[in-house]
Structure formats: C-alpha cells, structure tokens
Amino acid sequence: MEVFLPDLMEVLQKGDEHIKTKALFVIQNIMNGLKKTEASPFAVHLAEKLLPLFDKELSQLREISISLFRDLMKTVLGNNKRQMKRNARMGLLPLFFRMSDQTQSVAK
C-alpha cells in the first residue's frame, strides 16, 4: 500500500476538491495501517501537502485535511520531528482562522 502513497500525494496538488477528499480518505486508511517507523517519513511530506487544503471551499476537504494533519503529528519519530514542528508552526495561523468556521466540525 505504501507504494501508492507518493501517487496519492501527487493527486493532492492536482484535480478537483472532491477527488482530493477521496484521496485523503485513502491516505488516511493507508497511514493507519502502517507502523510508526514506516509512516514517519511519509507523514512529514504529507503534512506539507495538507497545509494548502485548510483553506479550500469544500468543508469536508478542510475537515479531513485538518484531522489527518493532527494524526500525522502523532506519527512522527526521531529526526523527522524537527521538520514536522516547522510544518505545525506553518499550519497554526490557518488553523486559528478556522476556529470560527461555519462548519462546526472544521471549527472544532
């Protein structure tokens, strides 16, 4: 399954919001099936790709990208933690603005 992750991450940059949402569900399932040692390198790169999705129009896409970002922060081990901290800092301002989102699950 981890062979598909790079291709799925590529989908996050292209395509419409509905396709990106479906890709995130698949990525979430794959990441949940990996051990932390396997998932950690992917988590850092994936977190970078999720940041632009926080501001998308489709609330379901915003919700799953924020949820997956939260889960990815828990997955990182060792040397990848420094890079993930940088990604988390870059995501804090967009997340702060989402606290008043009209969609309750996104705001939460």
C-alpha positions as CSV (number, residue, x, y, z in Angstrom):
1,M,0.0,0.0,0.0
2,E,2.8,2.4,0.7
3,V,3.7,2.2,-3.0
4,F,0.6,4.2,-3.7
5,L,1.3,7.0,-1.2
6,P,3.5,9.1,-3.5
7,D,1.0,9.0,-6.3
8,L,-1.9,9.9,-3.9
9,M,0.1,12.8,-2.6
10,E,0.5,14.0,-6.1
11,V,-3.3,13.9,-6.5
12,L,-3.5,16.5,-3.7
13,Q,-1.8,19.0,-5.9
14,K,-4.0,18.4,-8.9
15,G,-7.6,17.6,-9.5
16,D,-10.8,19.0,-8.1
17,E,-11.7,19.1,-4.4
18,H,-13.9,16.0,-4.5
19,I,-11.1,13.9,-5.8
20,K,-8.7,15.3,-3.2
21,T,-11.2,14.5,-0.5
22,K,-11.4,10.9,-1.7
23,A,-7.6,10.7,-1.9
24,L,-7.3,11.9,1.7
25,F,-9.6,9.2,2.9
26,V,-7.5,6.6,1.1
27,I,-4.2,8.1,2.5
28,Q,-5.7,8.2,6.0
29,N,-6.5,4.4,5.8
30,I,-3.1,3.6,4.4
31,M,-1.3,5.6,7.1
32,N,-3.4,4.0,9.8
33,G,-2.2,0.6,8.5
34,L,1.5,1.4,8.6
35,K,3.8,1.1,11.6
36,K,5.1,4.4,13.0
37,T,8.6,3.7,11.7
38,E,7.2,3.2,8.2
39,A,4.7,6.1,8.4
40,S,7.1,8.7,9.9
41,P,8.9,9.8,6.7
42,F,5.7,10.0,4.7
43,A,4.0,12.0,7.5
44,V,6.4,14.9,7.2
45,H,6.0,15.2,3.4
46,L,2.3,14.7,3.5
47,A,1.9,17.3,6.2
48,E,3.4,19.9,3.8
49,K,0.9,19.0,1.2
50,L,-2.0,19.3,3.6
51,L,-1.4,22.9,4.6
52,P,-2.9,24.5,1.4
53,L,-6.0,22.3,1.8
54,F,-7.0,24.0,5.1
55,D,-8.4,26.9,3.1
56,K,-10.3,25.1,0.4
57,E,-14.0,25.8,-0.2
58,L,-15.3,22.3,0.4
59,S,-15.8,21.9,4.1
60,Q,-15.4,18.1,4.0
61,L,-11.9,18.6,2.4
62,R,-11.0,21.1,5.1
63,E,-12.2,18.8,7.8
64,I,-10.3,15.7,6.7
65,S,-7.1,17.6,5.9
66,I,-7.1,19.1,9.4
67,S,-7.9,15.8,11.0
68,L,-5.2,13.9,9.0
69,F,-2.7,16.7,9.9
70,R,-3.4,16.1,13.6
71,D,-3.0,12.4,13.2
72,L,0.3,12.8,11.3
73,M,1.8,14.9,14.0
74,K,1.4,12.0,16.4
75,T,3.1,9.6,13.9
76,V,6.4,11.3,13.5
77,L,9.5,9.8,15.1
78,G,13.2,10.7,15.6
79,N,14.8,13.0,13.1
80,N,11.5,13.8,11.4
81,K,10.2,15.7,14.4
82,R,12.1,18.9,13.7
83,Q,10.6,19.1,10.2
84,M,7.2,18.3,11.5
85,K,7.4,21.0,14.1
86,R,8.1,23.5,11.3
87,N,5.1,22.2,9.4
88,A,3.0,22.5,12.5
89,R,4.1,26.1,13.0
90,M,3.2,27.0,9.4
91,G,-0.2,25.4,9.9
92,L,-1.1,27.2,13.2
93,L,-2.3,30.5,11.6
94,P,-4.6,28.9,9.1
95,L,-5.9,26.6,11.8
96,F,-6.5,29.6,14.1
97,F,-8.7,31.3,11.4
98,R,-10.6,28.0,11.0
99,M,-11.7,28.2,14.7
100,S,-14.6,30.4,13.6
101,D,-15.5,28.3,10.6
102,Q,-19.2,27.9,9.8
103,T,-18.9,24.2,9.7
104,Q,-18.8,23.1,13.3
105,S,-16.6,20.0,12.8
106,V,-14.0,22.2,11.0
107,A,-14.0,24.8,13.7
108,K,-13.6,22.1,16.4
